[in-house]
């Protein structure tokens, strides 16, 4: 569980960095790719852990990105126009989060396992 939370935070950071440094609005793509990258690097192979990573990535990164956008609209003289993309985007986020978790599980299961250290020998009992 701890690895999946760390992976979710890593995915959120990657998604926020991608969003901040691209000049275009990419909808759900930064969170989608960041979720897959975080799942792969943390080598999670269970679907529930990968769903947690994907939803954490989507939730945290969208909250930060929406706060930045709201602050920019507050500081500018322009007004927000509600259109279909604003209404449909949260629904697309949910569907693509499930898809990212599924793809991440499949990619992580194909990856070579990380070599582990051999177990230490137990001390011999006293004679």
C-alpha positions as CSV (number, residue, x, y, z in Angstrom):
1,X,0.0,0.0,0.0
2,X,2.8,2.4,0.8
3,X,4.5,1.8,-2.6
4,X,1.2,2.6,-4.4
5,X,0.8,5.9,-2.5
6,X,4.4,6.8,-3.3
7,X,3.7,5.9,-6.9
8,X,0.6,8.1,-6.9
9,X,2.5,11.1,-5.6
10,X,5.2,10.5,-8.2
11,X,2.6,10.3,-11.0
12,X,1.0,13.5,-9.8
13,X,4.3,15.3,-9.9
14,X,5.1,14.0,-13.3
15,X,1.6,15.0,-14.6
16,X,1.9,18.5,-13.1
17,X,5.3,19.0,-14.7
18,X,4.1,17.9,-18.1
19,X,1.1,20.2,-17.9
20,X,3.1,23.2,-16.7
21,X,5.7,23.0,-19.4
22,X,3.6,22.3,-22.4
23,X,2.0,25.3,-24.2
24,X,-1.1,23.4,-25.2
25,X,-4.0,22.0,-23.1
26,X,-3.6,18.3,-23.5
27,X,-6.8,17.3,-21.6
28,X,-6.2,13.9,-19.8
29,X,-3.0,12.9,-21.6
30,X,-0.5,14.1,-19.0
31,X,-2.2,12.2,-16.2
32,X,-2.7,9.2,-18.4
33,X,1.0,8.9,-19.3
34,X,2.2,9.9,-15.8
35,X,0.0,7.1,-14.3
36,X,1.5,4.5,-16.6
37,X,5.1,5.7,-15.9
38,X,4.5,5.7,-12.1
39,X,3.0,2.2,-12.2
40,X,5.9,0.9,-14.3
41,X,8.6,2.4,-12.2
42,X,7.1,1.2,-9.0
43,X,6.6,-2.3,-10.4
44,X,3.1,-2.7,-9.1
45,X,1.3,-5.8,-10.5
46,X,-2.0,-5.8,-8.6
47,X,-5.0,-4.1,-10.2
48,X,-6.2,-2.5,-6.9
49,X,-2.8,-0.8,-6.3
50,X,-2.7,0.4,-9.9
51,X,-6.2,1.8,-9.6
52,X,-5.1,3.7,-6.5
53,X,-2.1,5.1,-8.3
54,X,-4.2,6.2,-11.3
55,X,-6.9,7.8,-9.3
56,X,-4.4,9.6,-7.0
57,X,-2.5,10.9,-10.1
58,X,-5.7,12.1,-11.8
59,X,-7.2,13.6,-8.6
60,X,-4.1,15.5,-7.3
61,X,-2.9,16.7,-10.6
62,X,-6.3,17.9,-11.8
63,X,-6.8,19.7,-8.4
64,X,-3.5,21.5,-8.8
65,X,-4.0,22.3,-12.5
66,X,-7.6,23.6,-11.9
67,X,-6.3,25.8,-9.1
68,X,-3.7,27.3,-11.4
69,X,-6.3,27.9,-14.1
70,X,-8.7,29.4,-11.7
71,X,-6.0,31.8,-10.4
72,X,-5.1,32.8,-13.9
73,X,-8.8,33.5,-14.8
74,X,-9.2,35.5,-11.5
75,X,-6.2,37.6,-12.4
76,X,-7.2,38.2,-16.0
77,X,-10.1,40.4,-17.3
78,X,-11.6,37.5,-19.3
79,X,-14.5,35.4,-18.2
80,X,-15.0,31.7,-18.4
81,X,-17.3,30.3,-21.0
82,X,-18.8,26.9,-20.1
83,X,-18.8,24.5,-23.0
84,X,-19.2,20.8,-23.6
85,X,-15.5,20.0,-22.9
86,X,-15.7,21.3,-19.3
87,X,-18.7,19.1,-18.6
88,X,-17.3,15.9,-20.3
89,X,-13.7,16.2,-19.1
90,X,-14.3,14.7,-15.5
91,X,-16.1,11.7,-17.0
92,X,-13.3,11.1,-19.5
93,X,-10.8,11.3,-16.6
94,X,-12.6,8.5,-14.8
95,X,-12.7,6.2,-17.9
96,X,-9.0,6.9,-18.8
97,X,-7.9,6.4,-15.2
98,X,-9.3,2.8,-15.4
99,X,-7.6,2.4,-18.8
100,X,-4.3,3.7,-17.5
101,X,-4.4,1.3,-14.5
102,X,-5.1,-1.6,-16.8
103,X,-2.3,-0.7,-19.2
104,X,0.1,-0.1,-16.3
105,X,-0.6,-3.5,-14.8
106,X,0.0,-5.3,-18.1
107,X,3.3,-3.4,-18.7
108,X,4.5,-3.9,-15.2
109,X,3.7,-7.6,-15.3
110,X,5.8,-8.0,-18.5
111,X,8.8,-6.2,-17.0
112,X,11.7,-8.2,-15.5
113,X,11.5,-8.5,-11.8
114,X,13.9,-6.4,-9.8
115,X,16.8,-8.5,-8.5
116,X,16.5,-9.0,-4.8
117,X,19.2,-9.5,-2.3
118,X,19.6,-13.0,-1.0
119,X,18.2,-13.8,2.4
120,X,20.7,-13.5,5.2
121,X,21.6,-16.7,7.0
122,X,20.2,-17.3,10.4
123,X,22.7,-17.6,13.2
124,X,23.4,-21.1,14.5
125,X,22.0,-22.1,17.8
126,X,24.4,-22.1,20.7
127,X,26.1,-25.4,21.4
